[in-house]
Amino acid sequence: MAKILVADDEQRIRRLVGDFLKASGFEVIEAEDGRQAVDLFKQNKDISVVVCDVMMPEMDGWEVCRQIRRRSDVPIIVLTARTQEFDELVSFESGADDFVTKPFSPTVLVKRIQALLKRSEGKILSEDGSIVKLDELILNVPAHTVLLDDVPVDLTVKEYKILEKLLSNVGRIYSRDNLLDDIWGIDYAGDPRNVDSHVARLRTKLGVWGEKHIKTVFGVGYKIIDD
C-alpha cells in the first residue's frame, strides 16, 4: 500500500483528499503546515508521493519541495489557488512533478497520483540502484556507461549527467536552471542555452529511444517519459 503525504493548512482539503485516497487503497498521513510536512517526510522513509499546498504557514510549499528534493526524488504534486504562469514555473523550479489548481476534482488528483506512481514503476532499478533500465536503454551508474540495444553509446560527460539526472525521476520536469545548477554548477556564467544543445545532441545519439523518451516541455524544461 503506497503512503501519501498530504500537506495543506486547510483541514477541509486534507480530509477531502485523504478520504478519496483512502478509498483508492492508499495510506495517508497529514501535515497542517510546511515545517510539519518536512518533519513527517524525514520520519517516514516509505512515503511514495507528496501532495503539497503552496500557501502554508511556517514554510511555503515551494520551500517544502526544495527541502524534500535535497533528500529524495519522491514524486511531488503542488496544489495552489493561484493560476499565474509564474506559480507553475516556480513549482517546477522547486522540484515539483505536477501542478494542480484549486478548486480541483479529488478523483482527477487520485488519477494523477496513480500516474506518477506508474511512471516510477516503469523504470527498472537494480537492487542497489546502480543499474537503471528503461526499455532498451541501460545506464550503469558506477561505470558511467550507457548501452542501447546492448550497444555502447558514446556520450560526453555532460550528456551522460543529463541523462542520469532525467532518469533519476521519470516523468519529472527539470528546468534549464535545474540542469545548469546540478551539472554545470551554480557559478556557471556561460550561455544557459548550452543545456538545449546538449539535450538535442543526447536525443540524437539515442536515436528512436531518445525521440520517444526525452521530451521538451516548452517554456519549462525537459523530462523523460516511459510511454
Secondary structure, 3 states (H helix, E strand, C coil): CCEEEEECCCHHHHHHHHHHHHHCCCEEEEECCHHHHHHHHHHCCCEEEEEEECCCCCCCHHHHHHHHHCCCCCCEEEEECCCCHHHHHHHHHCCCCEEEECCCCHHHHHHHHHHHHHHHHHCEECCCCCEEEECCEEEECCCCEEEECCEECCCCHHHHHHHHHHHCCCCCCEEHHHHHHHHHCCCCCCCCCHHHHHHHHHHHHCHHHHHHHEEEECCCEEEECCC
